[in-house]
Amino acid sequence: MVFPPGISEPERRRVRLARGWPVWGALVWLACEGFLPQAIGPWAAVAVSTGALVAIAVITTAIAGTPRTQVKSLSAVVSATFHNPDAQAARDRLSRLALMLIDADERLGRGQISAADHELTWWRVYDEIGSSRTD
């Protein structure tokens, strides 16, 4: 997963929050279902829990804004028992792009490249992922 270049840390947090709501939203729903039925009854608890889940989805998506739709991701699945050259090429591409970002982060941390050079590498990876299928 590569965030759009130039995104700020608070924007990244909001995007992560929005992309993860199905998991932690389900946990909120289950927690509500664990405590609310004794207080308000089972059917009311389902309604409140579901309403909370929908509200979480709407609010986190709205808070994340446009950067949420600009995140690009790439994945590869390789089976140990079945040789698939396309899957291996996708894995190799993913590894190469990840190493480019890791190297740029490390070089920036050591002061070997400027912030502009770091962002240029980020843009290259972002654009290359964009030239393939995204989800």
N, C-alpha and C positions, 0 to 999 in steps of 0.2 A: 504494500500500500504506500503510495507516494502522494503527499499533500501538494497542493499547488505551490510553486515557488513564491516566496515573498509573504507567505501566510505567517501571522504572528503566533506566539505561543498561546495566548488566550483563545485565538481562533482555532488553533489545533486542538486545544482541550474541548472546546464546544463541539467540534466535528467528531472527536472520539466519543464524546458523550452521546451524540446523536446516532452515530453508527452502532453503538453498543446497547441502545435502549431495548432491543428485543430480549437480550439476556438479562440485564438488570431490571428491566420492566417486568419480566416474568417473575423474578424473585420478589419484587414489590407486590405483585398480584398474589403470589402464594402466601406471603407474609400477611397480607390483608385477609386472605381466606382463612388463615390460621387463627386470627384474633377477632375479627369482626362478627362471625356468626353467633358467638355467645352474647355479644352486646346488642346486635340489631336484627338478628335472625338470618337464616341461610340465604334466602332470595335477595334480601336487601344487601347482604354482604357481597353476593355475586355482582349485583348492579354497581355498588360502590367500587369494588375491586376492578371491574372492567372499565368503569368510568375513569378511575385513576390511571389505568394502563393507557387508555386512549389519550388522556390529558398529557401524560408523560411523552407519548409519541409526538403529539402535536407541538408541545412546548419545546422539546429538545430539537426537533426538526426546524422550528422557526428560529430558535436561538442560534443554531449553527449557520443559518443563512446560506448564501451562494457558495462559499467554499466547500460545503458538504457535497454539492453536486460535481465539484471539480476534482475530487480525490480520484486517483486512478489506481487500479490494482492489477496485479498480474499473479497468476498461480500456475503451478505445474505439479502433476501427479505422475510419479514414476513407479511402476510395479517392479519388484525385485525378481518376479518369476516370469514376466512377459516382456520381451524386448520390443520397445516401441521407439523408433528413431525420432519421431515428432515430439514425443513426450520428453525424451532426453534432451533434444535441442531446446525445448521450452525451459527445462530445468537449468540447462547451461546458460541460457539467456538471462533467466531470473538471477542466477548466481553472479553472473558478470555485472548486472546492473546493481545488485545489492553491494557487491564489492566496490563498485565505483563510488557509491554513496558513503560507505564506511571509510574508504580511503580519503575522500574529500573531508569528512568530519574529522578524521584523525589529523590530517595535514592542517586544517584550519585551527584545531586545538593546539598544535605545535607552532603555529604562526608561520608555516611554510607557504600558505596561500592566503590571499585576501578574502574578505567576505564576498566580494563580487565574483571572484573565481569559484568560490564554494557554491554560490547561487547559480553560476553558469553550469557547473556540473549537475546540480539539481535540475535545472531546466533541461539539460540533455537527456537525463534519465526520464524525466516527466514526459518529454516529447516522444521519446522512443517507446515508452509504454503506451502513449496515446496513439501511436501508429499501429498498435495491435488491438485486439479485443479488450475492452474494459468492462468492469461490472460495478 
